[in-house]
Amino acid sequence: MSAKIVIIGAGSAGIAAATRLYQRGLKNVQILEATDRIGGRVHTVPFGENVIDKGAQWCHGEKQNVVFELASPLGLLESSIIGGNNLLIQSNGEIVNQALSDRLMQMAGEIAESEELETYGGTFGDFVTERFMKAVNEEKNKDIDRELVQQFLVSYHNYQKGYNAIDSWYEYSVNDDAEDCEGNQTLSWMGKGYQSVLDLLLGRHPSQNGDLIPIEEKIVFNKFVKNIHWNRGPDYPVTIYCQDGSQYDADHVILTMSLGVLKENLQTMFTPQLPSIKRNAITGIYFGTVNKIIMEFKVPFWAEVGNTFSLLWGQDELESLRASKYAWTEGVSAFFKIDRQPKLLAAWMMGKECRQAELLSGQDIIDGLLFLLRKFFKEKQIDPPIKMIRSQWFSDRNFRGSYSSRSIKTDLLQTGCNDLAIPLTDCFGKPVLLFAGEATNSKHYGTVHGAIETGWREANRLIDLYEKQQKKVETVQTT
């Protein structure tokens, strides 16, 4: 089987597709990667006493999770410290009683996961707000301070903005087919980082006994794709034009670049233009930004307090913040500890403030986070961090965001992940332009395990095609 297959993107989906193809005999594979590394939004880097993840960090769930299935039998996962001892902390420095904090989180969580969402006519934000206010007004919950209720709703909104990579829960659709994998949602990589899953896919992890899959030698780095001429006729290959002037021909192309890149380059990347069903999907599926800012301190002032600190703003202080030079810090929903790195503290950022913060200098970021920490931890002595590292997914032209979700716009255009996943074929029905990546996975979008599934899906599509052709040849030869 000598078909030439070019994969665009060496992230989780691209590596998954390439290794599956290679293992099944389709070895004429090449990967064009726009950056100088593999992994895409999996980006493990040295920091502190070990490594940290600038992108994907936890394995979310166990049942029917391909990442868990790859890693768990080898003992590579453990429960993250952020799975417990999570606190709500107010801008006056007070920590909400743990029992009350757990009570509020449980109420909100049950509402957000309610089956009533399926038949609700409004937005996700409308639903959660209405049901939560109804719940707290029940007699059994009238002991909860009303001001605390409002503060919590704002904080929970911020949490959902990060969880779903959205700017507002009033943009988020309730018509969602996504499924969480059952089991622990915050499984950590035992200090080794999410890059471990790439090592597993490539067969190079120290815990594996099999052969290395030599895909890395098939990757060409720093190849930003400018245009793909995908429909020149049945006797012509697909031609890929890169920004540096190089070009590559292929029988099949698997696209795995982020939805953000597709959105930004939709009008110029494809010749001819993609059919309307594809353009609607690329336009309609939401692609938001979530960033992390990780600081190393000499003294972990938070060590005995908790593991995750969700920020609750008093209304007067929030209005004052919005009028200050630190207005962008409203996008910080929480601080959290890093597994096996006791001197590191991370800030979780999302929404429009997150994108604004990407344009600030490192010192501006440190000053803003110190302002927050000193406000919320009033009783602590907090010295400046000795180091800081952050992600900037939106301003990076190779990503333009973090991960996808379904929005009201998705519903209005009557589109979704399944439309994005449909391959484009030539006049004989042969798939020539195939689409993979987390945004093409209707059940597990926004996740690494979802991305890997799609890489395997498109690899299997080509494997099945050539196995059927081979069987036809063999049948003819024997008759």
Secondary structure, DSSP 4 states (H G I P E B T S, - for coil): ----EEEE--BHHHHHHHHHHHHTT---EEEE-SSSSSBTT--EEEETTEEEESS---B--STT-HHHHHHGGGT--EE-GGGS-EEEEETTSPBPPHHHHHHHHHHHHHHHT-GGGGG--S-HHHHHHHHHHHHHTSGGGTTS-HHHHHHHHHHHHHHHHHHHT-S-TTSB-S-----PPSS-S-EE-TTS-THHHHHHHHT--TT--S-----GGGEE-S--EEEEE--S-TTS-EEEEETTS-EEEESEEEE-S-HHHHHHTHHHHEESPPPHHHHHHHHHSEEE-EEEEEEE-SS-TTTTT-SEEEEE--HHHHHHHHTSTTGGGGGEEEEEEETTEEEEEEEEEEHHHHHHHTTS-HHHHHHHHHHHHHHH-TTS--PPPSEEEE--TTT-TTTSSSEEE-BHHHHHTT--HHHHHPPEE-TTS-EEEEE-SGGG-TTTTTSHHHHHHHHHHHHHHHHHHHHHHHHHHHHHHT-
